Amino acid sequence: MEFWLPLLGFVVLIVGVLASSFTSSRTSALDKRLARVERQLTLIMRRLEIEEPETPLTAVVAEIEQGRKIQAIKLYREQTGAGLAEAKEAVETMARERGL
């Protein structure tokens, strides 16, 4: 009985590590694909001269696209009242979604 308990723990650890690596690589692939689709959609909208509707976070997106991440985080916090960590994560997510 004493032999099986550590072995079971080891097997559970290995399965957890494998599942985690599979999930993160799958998520990364989906993020890249989504970013590519969004870039293509942006090109199509420009070609058809379709304006993207103005949203409250448009200024934040503009700051991200100009490479001013810290300013984008400050602006996001002002507009949403979010904390620093939440604003940083939101801005990084927006940048990833746009392939930046």
C-alpha positions as CSV (number, residue, x, y, z in Angstrom):
1,M,0.0,0.0,0.0
2,E,2.8,2.4,0.8
3,F,4.3,1.9,-2.7
4,W,1.1,2.9,-4.6
5,L,0.4,6.2,-2.9
6,P,3.6,8.0,-4.1
7,L,3.2,6.3,-7.5
8,L,-0.4,7.6,-7.7
9,G,0.8,11.1,-6.7
10,F,3.5,11.0,-9.4
11,V,1.1,10.0,-12.1
12,V,-1.4,12.7,-11.1
13,L,1.4,15.3,-11.3
14,I,2.5,14.1,-14.7
15,V,-1.0,14.2,-16.1
16,G,-1.5,17.7,-14.6
17,V,1.7,19.0,-16.2
18,L,0.8,17.5,-19.6
19,A,-2.8,18.9,-19.5
20,S,-1.5,22.3,-18.6
21,S,1.0,22.5,-21.4
22,F,-1.6,21.3,-23.9
23,T,-4.1,23.9,-22.8
24,S,-1.6,26.8,-22.9
25,S,-0.3,25.9,-26.4
26,R,-3.9,25.5,-27.7
27,T,-4.9,28.9,-26.2
28,S,-1.8,30.5,-27.7
29,A,-2.7,29.1,-31.2
30,L,-6.2,30.3,-30.9
31,D,-5.0,33.8,-29.8
32,K,-2.7,34.0,-32.8
33,R,-5.5,32.8,-35.2
34,L,-7.9,35.4,-33.7
35,A,-5.4,38.2,-34.1
36,R,-4.9,37.2,-37.7
37,V,-8.6,37.2,-38.4
38,E,-9.1,40.6,-36.7
39,R,-6.2,42.1,-38.9
40,Q,-7.9,40.7,-42.0
41,L,-11.2,42.1,-40.9
42,T,-9.6,45.5,-40.3
43,L,-8.2,45.5,-43.8
44,I,-11.5,44.6,-45.3
45,M,-13.3,47.3,-43.4
46,R,-10.7,49.9,-44.6
47,R,-11.0,48.7,-48.2
48,L,-14.8,49.0,-48.0
49,E,-14.4,52.3,-46.2
50,I,-16.5,51.1,-43.2
51,E,-15.8,53.0,-40.0
52,E,-15.6,51.1,-36.8
53,P,-18.2,52.4,-34.3
54,E,-16.8,54.7,-31.6
55,T,-16.5,53.0,-28.2
56,P,-15.4,54.4,-24.9
57,L,-12.2,52.5,-25.2
58,T,-11.3,53.7,-28.6
59,A,-8.7,56.1,-27.2
60,V,-7.2,53.3,-25.2
61,V,-6.9,51.2,-28.4
62,A,-5.3,54.2,-30.2
63,E,-2.7,54.5,-27.4
64,I,-1.9,50.7,-27.7
65,E,-1.6,51.0,-31.5
66,Q,0.9,53.8,-31.1
67,G,3.0,51.7,-28.7
68,R,2.2,53.8,-25.6
69,K,1.2,50.9,-23.3
70,I,1.6,52.8,-20.0
71,Q,-0.5,55.7,-21.2
72,A,-3.1,53.2,-22.4
73,I,-3.2,51.6,-18.9
74,K,-3.7,55.0,-17.3
75,L,-6.4,55.9,-19.7
76,Y,-8.2,52.6,-19.2
77,R,-8.1,53.1,-15.4
78,E,-9.6,56.6,-15.8
79,Q,-12.4,55.4,-18.1
80,T,-13.3,52.2,-16.2
81,G,-12.2,52.8,-12.6
82,A,-10.2,49.5,-12.7
83,G,-7.2,48.8,-10.5
84,L,-3.7,48.7,-11.9
85,A,-3.4,44.9,-12.3
86,E,-6.8,44.7,-13.9
87,A,-6.1,47.6,-16.3
88,K,-2.7,46.1,-17.2
89,E,-4.2,42.7,-18.0
90,A,-7.0,44.4,-20.1
91,V,-4.6,46.5,-22.1
92,E,-2.3,43.5,-22.7
93,T,-5.3,41.5,-23.8
94,M,-6.3,44.2,-26.2
95,A,-2.8,44.4,-27.6
96,R,-2.7,40.6,-28.1
97,E,-6.1,40.6,-29.8
98,R,-4.8,43.1,-32.3
99,G,-1.5,41.3,-32.8
100,L,0.6,44.0,-31.3
